[in-house]
Amino acid sequence: MAVRKVAVTLPEELYQLVERARAVEHRSRSEVIQDALRTHFGETVYVPSDEERIRLVEALESADRHPDSIRDWADVRSELWPTT
C-alpha cells in the first residue's frame, strides 16, 4: 500500500481530542486520524471492547514494570500462527 504524508491544520479542540485518543489507546496521531477518516467515510474500523482496553493497559503497565518480560512479536506470532 502506498503511503503519502499530508500536513493538516486542526483547531485546538480537535488537536486535543486526537492527543487524548492517542494517550488512551496508545496509538500514533496518524493511526487516530486514519481511523477517524475511515469512520467518516464509512469504512469499518475495529473498536476494542472495554475489557480489551483494560487488558491492554494492564499489559502495558506490566511491561513498564518488567521490561525484561517483553517478548518479540515475531516469536509470539509464530506460536499463534505456526507455518506448516
N, CA and C atoms as an extended XYZ file, in Angstrom:
252
Properties=species:S:1:pos:R:3:atomname:S:1:resname:S:1:resid:I:1 pbc="F F F"
N         0.848       -1.177        0.000 N   MET     1
C         0.000        0.000        0.000 CA  MET     1
C         0.890        1.235        0.000 C   MET     1
N         0.614        2.147       -0.893 N   ALA     2
C         1.364        3.396       -0.958 CA  ALA     2
C         0.974        4.285        0.212 C   ALA     2
N         1.923        5.054        0.680 N   VAL     3
C         1.686        5.952        1.803 CA  VAL     3
C         2.107        7.352        1.393 C   VAL     3
N         1.302        8.342        1.757 N   ARG     4
C         1.638        9.739        1.480 CA  ARG     4
C         1.532       10.534        2.765 C   ARG     4
N         2.453       11.472        2.930 N   LYS     5
C         2.396       12.383        4.068 CA  LYS     5
C         1.516       13.562        3.709 C   LYS     5
N         0.697       13.993        4.670 N   VAL     6
C        -0.201       15.121        4.462 CA  VAL     6
C        -0.114       16.014        5.697 C   VAL     6
N         0.060       17.285        5.492 N   ALA     7
C         0.045       18.237        6.604 CA  ALA     7
C        -1.397       18.701        6.799 C   ALA     7
N        -1.870       18.639        8.029 N   VAL     8
C        -3.252       19.016        8.328 CA  VAL     8
C        -3.234       20.039        9.455 C   VAL     8
N        -4.014       21.095        9.299 N   THR     9
C        -4.168       22.093       10.350 CA  THR     9
C        -5.463       21.802       11.085 C   THR     9
N        -5.368       21.680       12.406 N   LEU    10
C        -6.539       21.363       13.226 CA  LEU    10
C        -6.807       22.481       14.215 C   LEU    10
N        -8.086       22.754       14.489 N   PRO    11
C        -8.387       23.667       15.589 CA  PRO    11
C        -7.932       23.015       16.899 C   PRO    11
N        -7.636       23.821       17.879 N   GLU    12
C        -7.098       23.327       19.148 CA  GLU    12
C        -7.956       22.226       19.752 C   GLU    12
N        -9.294       22.362       19.715 N   GLU    13
C       -10.153       21.349       20.354 CA  GLU    13
C       -10.046       19.993       19.652 C   GLU    13
N        -9.896       19.971       18.322 N   LEU    14
C        -9.712       18.700       17.620 CA  LEU    14
C        -8.331       18.115       17.910 C   LEU    14
N        -7.336       18.976       17.965 N   TYR    15
C        -5.992       18.512       18.301 CA  TYR    15
C        -5.998       17.840       19.669 C   TYR    15
N        -6.669       18.461       20.646 N   GLN    16
C        -6.728       17.892       21.996 CA  GLN    16
C        -7.463       16.549       21.993 C   GLN    16
N        -8.515       16.418       21.184 N   LEU    17
C        -9.220       15.131       21.073 CA  LEU    17
C        -8.290       14.048       20.532 C   LEU    17
N        -7.514       14.399       19.506 N   VAL    18
C        -6.571       13.438       18.930 CA  VAL    18
C        -5.533       13.038       19.973 C   VAL    18
N        -5.011       14.010       20.695 N   GLU    19
C        -3.983       13.721       21.702 CA  GLU    19
C        -4.528       12.837       22.825 C   GLU    19
N        -5.756       13.105       23.252 N   ARG    20
C        -6.366       12.258       24.294 CA  ARG    20
C        -6.559       10.839       23.790 C   ARG    20
N        -7.058       10.689       22.572 N   ALA    21
C        -7.261        9.357       21.995 CA  ALA    21
C        -5.934        8.614       21.888 C   ALA    21
N        -4.894        9.331       21.464 N   ARG    22
C        -3.556        8.737       21.372 CA  ARG    22
C        -3.088        8.186       22.697 C   ARG    22
N        -3.271        8.974       23.748 N   ALA    23
C        -2.804        8.578       25.072 CA  ALA    23
C        -3.590        7.376       25.593 C   ALA    23
N        -4.895        7.416       25.431 N   VAL    24
C        -5.739        6.343       25.952 CA  VAL    24
C        -5.531        5.054       25.173 C   VAL    24
N        -5.417        5.169       23.861 N   GLU    25
C        -5.343        3.988       23.008 CA  GLU    25
C        -3.916        3.562       22.677 C   GLU    25
N        -2.926        4.347       23.134 N   HIS    26
C        -1.511        4.042       22.891 CA  HIS    26
C        -1.247        3.857       21.402 C   HIS    26
N        -1.693        4.852       20.629 N   ARG    27
C        -1.518        4.820       19.179 CA  ARG    27
C        -0.904        6.122       18.713 C   ARG    27
N        -0.488        6.139       17.477 N   SER    28
C         0.101        7.356       16.912 CA  SER    28
C        -1.001        8.304       16.444 C   SER    28
N        -0.623        9.570       16.226 N   ARG    29
C        -1.572       10.542       15.666 CA  ARG    29
C        -2.102       10.049       14.327 C   ARG    29
N        -1.201        9.539       13.500 N   SER    30
C        -1.612        9.061       12.182 CA  SER    30
C        -2.677        7.975       12.297 C   SER    30
N        -2.487        7.030       13.212 N   GLU    31
C        -3.469        5.956       13.373 CA  GLU    31
C        -4.824        6.499       13.809 C   GLU    31
N        -4.819        7.435       14.750 N   VAL    32
C        -6.079        8.010       15.235 CA  VAL    32
C        -6.794        8.743       14.102 C   VAL    32
N        -6.061        9.556       13.363 N   ILE    33
C        -6.680       10.333       12.284 CA  ILE    33
C        -7.120        9.421       11.143 C   ILE    33
N        -6.334        8.396       10.820 N   GLN    34
C        -6.746        7.453        9.780 CA  GLN    34
C        -8.058        6.760       10.161 C   GLN    34
N        -8.171        6.312       11.406 N   ASP    35
C        -9.415        5.665       11.838 CA  ASP    35
C       -10.591        6.631       11.812 C   ASP    35
N       -10.341        7.891       12.183 N   ALA    36
C       -11.414        8.887       12.133 CA  ALA    36
C       -11.892        9.081       10.693 C   ALA    36
N       -10.960        9.139        9.751 N   LEU    37
C       -11.332        9.288        8.344 CA  LEU    37
C       -12.069        8.054        7.832 C   LEU    37
N       -11.596        6.875        8.219 N   ARG    38
C       -12.294        5.651        7.801 CA  ARG    38
C       -13.721        5.628        8.335 C   ARG    38
N       -13.890        6.022        9.573 N   THR    39
C       -15.221        6.062       10.169 CA  THR    39
C       -16.092        7.069        9.427 C   THR    39
N       -15.547        8.238        9.154 N   HIS    40
C       -16.299        9.281        8.451 CA  HIS    40
C       -16.760        8.810        7.071 C   HIS    40
N       -15.880        8.100        6.378 N   PHE    41
C       -16.208        7.668        5.027 CA  PHE    41
C       -16.859        6.291        4.978 C   PHE    41
N       -17.169        5.725        6.137 N   GLY    42
C       -17.947        4.502        6.187 CA  GLY    42
C       -17.187        3.198        6.140 C   GLY    42
N       -15.861        3.239        6.169 N   GLU    43
C       -15.089        2.003        6.190 CA  GLU    43
C       -15.122        1.444        7.608 C   GLU    43
N       -15.247        0.142        7.732 N   THR    44
C       -15.314       -0.449        9.064 CA  THR    44
C       -13.993       -0.266        9.798 C   THR    44
N       -14.094       -0.011       11.081 N   VAL    45
C       -12.932        0.214       11.935 CA  VAL    45
C       -13.074       -0.679       13.153 C   VAL    45
N       -12.006       -1.369       13.503 N   TYR    46
C       -12.016       -2.205       14.699 CA  TYR    46
C       -12.024       -1.313       15.936 C   TYR    46
N       -12.959       -1.580       16.836 N   VAL    47
C       -13.042       -0.844       18.093 CA  VAL    47
C       -12.927       -1.857       19.222 C   VAL    47
N       -11.849       -1.782       20.004 N   PRO    48
C       -11.691       -2.758       21.083 CA  PRO    48
C       -12.775       -2.586       22.149 C   PRO    48
N       -13.126       -3.699       22.769 N   SER    49
C       -14.108       -3.659       23.853 CA  SER    49
C       -13.464       -3.040       25.087 C   SER    49
N       -14.292       -2.704       26.074 N   ASP    50
C       -13.768       -2.166       27.329 CA  ASP    50
C       -12.815       -3.167       27.978 C   ASP    50
N       -13.176       -4.450       27.932 N   GLU    51
C       -12.307       -5.475       28.521 CA  GLU    51
C       -10.963       -5.534       27.805 C   GLU    51
N       -10.974       -5.438       26.465 N   GLU    52
C        -9.725       -5.447       25.714 CA  GLU    52
C        -8.859       -4.240       26.056 C   GLU    52
N        -9.477       -3.077       26.211 N   ARG    53
C        -8.720       -1.869       26.580 CA  ARG    53
C        -8.098       -2.029       27.961 C   ARG    53
N        -8.872       -2.576       28.898 N   ILE    54
C        -8.362       -2.790       30.258 CA  ILE    54
C        -7.169       -3.740       30.220 C   ILE    54
N        -7.305       -4.838       29.467 N   ARG    55
C        -6.216       -5.815       29.377 CA  ARG    55
C        -4.985       -5.211       28.714 C   ARG    55
N        -5.188       -4.365       27.715 N   LEU    56
C        -4.064       -3.713       27.057 CA  LEU    56
C        -3.330       -2.782       28.017 C   LEU    56
N        -4.084       -1.975       28.748 N   VAL    57
C        -3.468       -1.053       29.709 CA  VAL    57
C        -2.707       -1.846       30.767 C   VAL    57
N        -3.302       -2.934       31.262 N   GLU    58
C        -2.616       -3.772       32.259 CA  GLU    58
C        -1.323       -4.347       31.693 C   GLU    58
N        -1.371       -4.810       30.447 N   ALA    59
C        -0.173       -5.377       29.821 CA  ALA    59
C         0.913       -4.321       29.642 C   ALA    59
N         0.513       -3.121       29.232 N   LEU    60
C         1.494       -2.047       29.059 CA  LEU    60
C         2.111       -1.630       30.382 C   LEU    60
N         1.294       -1.563       31.434 N   GLU    61
C         1.819       -1.220       32.756 CA  GLU    61
C         2.769       -2.309       33.250 C   GLU    61
N         2.418       -3.567       33.010 N   SER    62
C         3.285       -4.677       33.397 CA  SER    62
C         4.609       -4.609       32.642 C   SER    62
N         4.548       -4.291       31.353 N   ALA    63
C         5.768       -4.169       30.551 CA  ALA    63
C         6.650       -3.034       31.067 C   ALA    63
N         6.026       -1.940       31.523 N   ASP    64
C         6.804       -0.834       32.100 CA  ASP    64
C         7.508       -1.274       33.382 C   ASP    64
N         6.800       -2.073       34.194 N   ARG    65
C         7.383       -2.537       35.462 CA  ARG    65
C         8.438       -3.620       35.250 C   ARG    65
N         8.243       -4.454       34.228 N   HIS    66
C         9.129       -5.605       33.980 CA  HIS    66
C         9.530       -5.650       32.507 C   HIS    66
N        10.360       -4.714       32.066 N   PRO    67
C        10.703       -4.653       30.639 CA  PRO    67
C        11.387       -5.922       30.124 C   PRO    67
N        12.021       -6.688       31.011 N   ASP    68
C        12.677       -7.913       30.573 CA  ASP    68
C        11.677       -9.010       30.204 C   ASP    68
N        10.403       -8.826       30.543 N   SER    69
C         9.382       -9.827       30.220 CA  SER    69
C         8.766       -9.615       28.834 C   SER    69
N         9.140       -8.536       28.161 N   ILE    70
C         8.575       -8.236       26.845 CA  ILE    70
C         9.093       -9.254       25.839 C   ILE    70
N         8.160       -9.808       25.067 N   ARG    71
C         8.517      -10.807       24.059 CA  ARG    71
C         8.471      -10.180       22.676 C   ARG    71
N         9.329      -10.652       21.805 N   ASP    72
C         9.356      -10.177       20.432 CA  ASP    72
C         8.098      -10.644       19.710 C   ASP    72
N         7.477       -9.742       18.929 N   TRP    73
C         6.228      -10.073       18.238 CA  TRP    73
C         6.405      -11.256       17.291 C   TRP    73
N         7.547      -11.383       16.649 N   ALA    74
C         7.775      -12.494       15.719 CA  ALA    74
C         7.667      -13.834       16.450 C   ALA    74
N         8.170      -13.892       17.685 N   ASP    75
C         8.073      -15.129       18.471 CA  ASP    75
C         6.625      -15.435       18.844 C   ASP    75
N         5.904      -14.414       19.276 N   VAL    76
C         4.503      -14.602       19.656 CA  VAL    76
C         3.693      -15.025       18.434 C   VAL    76
N         3.890      -14.335       17.321 N   ARG    77
C         3.157      -14.647       16.096 CA  ARG    77
C         3.425      -16.079       15.643 C   ARG    77
N         4.673      -16.538       15.735 N   SER    78
C         4.987      -17.904       15.294 CA  SER    78
C         4.333      -18.939       16.209 C   SER    78
N         4.123      -18.609       17.476 N   GLU    79
C         3.398      -19.514       18.377 CA  GLU    79
C         1.908      -19.529       18.061 C   GLU    79
N         1.349      -18.349       17.764 N   LEU    80
C        -0.082      -18.261       17.485 CA  LEU    80
C        -0.437      -18.834       16.120 C   LEU    80
N         0.373      -18.550       15.121 N   TRP    81
C         0.107      -18.991       13.756 CA  TRP    81
C         1.333      -19.691       13.188 C   TRP    81
N         1.602      -20.911       13.651 N   PRO    82
C         2.782      -21.593       13.134 CA  PRO    82
C         2.616      -21.920       11.647 C   PRO    82
N         3.707      -21.808       10.928 N   THR    83
C         3.657      -22.145        9.494 CA  THR    83
C         3.796      -23.657        9.375 C   THR    83
N         2.986      -24.203        8.515 N   THR    84
C         3.030      -25.669        8.346 CA  THR    84
C         3.402      -26.045        6.947 C   THR    84
